[in-house]
Amino acid sequence: MRVCDEFLHALTCILSRRFQTIVSLVLAGYPPVSFAPRFRSLVAAVMPNKNALVEAVLALLKPGFSAARLGIAQTFVGLFFRRVPDEDMAGRELTDWAGLARDALDFLQVRTGDSALVRVYNPNHAEHGWESSHTVVQVLTDDMPFLVDSVTLAISNCDNFVHAVVHPVVQVDRDAGGHVLGMHEESATGGRGKAESFMHFEIDRRADPEEMSRLAEAVQRALHDVRACVRDWAGMRAKMHEIAEDLAARPLPVDASARVELQEFLLGRQRPLHLPRLSRIHDGEAG
């Protein structure tokens, strides 16, 4: 009787909006009864398959797309869903996934130079072809280090909680006007263009246009700072190496081991372990 009750409860959960939560609990080891292994097999059988989801989304996009745009969509959709966590796939209707993909492809369509595109919006079916209970932040920029962490920090600093992040990197070929000509997986053989980062964040729902505008500005500032750091990194590194070499002949109020340690740090070979000794220089204690 216990097994039958659990089976009926499982079926009810599968048919309800709570299925995603129950799946997470079961895969984590709940319930700890003899029926659990069979329940996990049932869950694995009904969980959405990413390849099948990609094919289903592309089938919905195909009627309105040219052959060239469908090829671009095939690359983008495949890379996008590769980054979607398995537990999130069941949380959105297929038509919404397709609408999100179409909407994102429209957003990616034109980008000139090294400009960064940022939008903060509340998607709806009439305008965007999909909807979400969250506010969405989307970013398109040249691929660089530190992007996701920097944008996440900018979003959090504006008092927002990040519920989801999807971050595919795609190699995009554009014409002189910035229009997409082709799209490939990063480092694909024969692929043209340069690597671009598309970031999709879902955050707490926001309705105030001014608040959403301030968030977009904060994200743009974060992207500007990242670009500046990446652009200046080579020059800064060269200057650190120059200083490290100069330290060999420069008198310093520290012993030889501290001098070597500081040189190693400037050369990027280790972090300083004894730099507190150098603080005496600033305290006027050095002899």
Residue pairs with C-beta under 8 A, 6 or more apart in sequence:
2 33
2 35
3 34
3 35
6 31
6 33
6 35
6 39
7 35
10 22
10 39
10 42
13 19
13 22
14 22
14 42
14 46
19 90
20 87
20 88
20 90
20 91
23 43
23 47
23 87
23 90
24 87
26 36
26 39
26 40
26 43
27 40
27 43
29 36
30 36
31 39
47 86
47 89
47 90
48 86
48 89
48 90
50 81
50 82
50 84
50 86
50 89
53 81
53 89
53 94
53 97
54 77
54 78
54 81
56 94
56 98
57 77
57 81
57 94
57 97
57 98
57 101
58 70
58 73
58 74
58 77
60 94
60 95
60 98
61 70
61 73
61 77
61 98
61 101
61 102
62 70
64 102
65 73
69 105
71 182
72 105
72 180
72 182
72 183
73 101
73 105
75 170
75 183
75 184
75 185
76 101
76 104
76 105
76 108
76 168
76 170
76 183
76 198
77 101
79 168
79 169
79 170
79 185
80 101
80 104
80 166
80 168
80 198
80 200
81 89
82 168
83 166
83 167
83 168
84 166
88 164
92 100
92 132
95 130
96 130
96 131
96 132
97 130
98 129
98 130
99 123
99 125
99 128
99 129
99 130
99 131
100 123
100 129
100 130
102 129
103 123
103 128
103 129
103 130
104 138
104 198
104 200
107 117
107 119
107 138
107 140
108 140
108 172
108 180
108 196
108 198
109 179
109 180
110 177
110 178
110 179
110 180
111 117
111 140
111 174
111 178
111 196
112 177
112 178
113 178
114 141
114 142
114 227
116 139
116 140
116 141
116 142
116 220
116 223
116 224
116 227
117 138
117 139
117 140
117 141
118 137
118 138
118 139
118 216
118 219
118 220
118 223
119 137
119 138
119 216
120 135
120 136
120 137
120 206
120 212
120 213
120 215
120 216
120 219
121 128
121 135
121 136
121 212
122 132
122 135
122 136
122 205
122 206
122 207
123 130
123 131
123 132
123 136
124 131
125 131
132 202
133 205
134 163
134 164
134 202
134 203
134 204
134 205
135 160
135 202
135 203
135 204
135 205
135 206
135 212
136 200
136 201
136 202
136 203
137 151
137 155
137 199
137 200
137 201
137 202
137 203
137 215
137 216
137 219
138 198
138 199
138 200
138 201
139 147
139 151
139 197
139 198
139 199
139 201
139 219
139 223
140 196
140 197
140 198
140 199
141 147
141 196
141 197
141 223
141 227
142 194
142 195
142 196
142 197
142 227
143 169
143 186
143 194
143 195
143 196
143 197
144 197
144 226
144 227
144 230
145 226
145 230
146 226
146 229
146 230
147 167
147 197
147 199
147 223
147 226
148 165
148 167
148 199
150 222
150 223
150 225
150 226
151 199
151 201
151 219
151 222
151 223
152 162
152 165
152 201
153 222
154 215
154 218
154 219
154 221
154 222
155 162
155 201
155 203
155 215
155 218
155 219
156 162
157 218
158 211
158 214
158 215
158 218
160 203
160 204
160 206
160 215
161 203
161 204
162 201
162 202
162 203
163 202
163 203
163 204
164 200
164 201
164 202
165 199
165 200
165 201
165 202
166 199
166 200
167 197
167 198
167 199
167 200
168 198
169 186
169 195
169 196
169 197
169 198
170 183
170 184
170 185
170 186
170 195
170 196
170 198
171 183
171 184
171 185
171 186
171 187
171 188
171 191
171 192
171 193
171 194
171 195
171 196
172 180
172 182
172 183
172 193
172 194
172 195
172 196
173 180
173 181
173 182
173 183
173 184
173 191
173 192
173 193
174 180
174 181
174 193
175 181
181 192
181 193
182 191
182 192
182 193
183 193
184 190
184 191
184 192
184 193
185 191
186 195
206 212
206 215
237 268
240 266
240 267
240 268
241 266
241 267
243 266
244 262
244 263
244 266
244 267
247 259
247 262
247 263
247 266
248 259
248 263
252 258
252 259
253 280
253 281
253 286
253 287
254 262
254 277
254 278
257 274
258 274
258 277
258 278
261 270
261 272
261 273
261 274
261 275
262 272
262 275
262 278
264 270
265 271
265 272
265 275
280 286
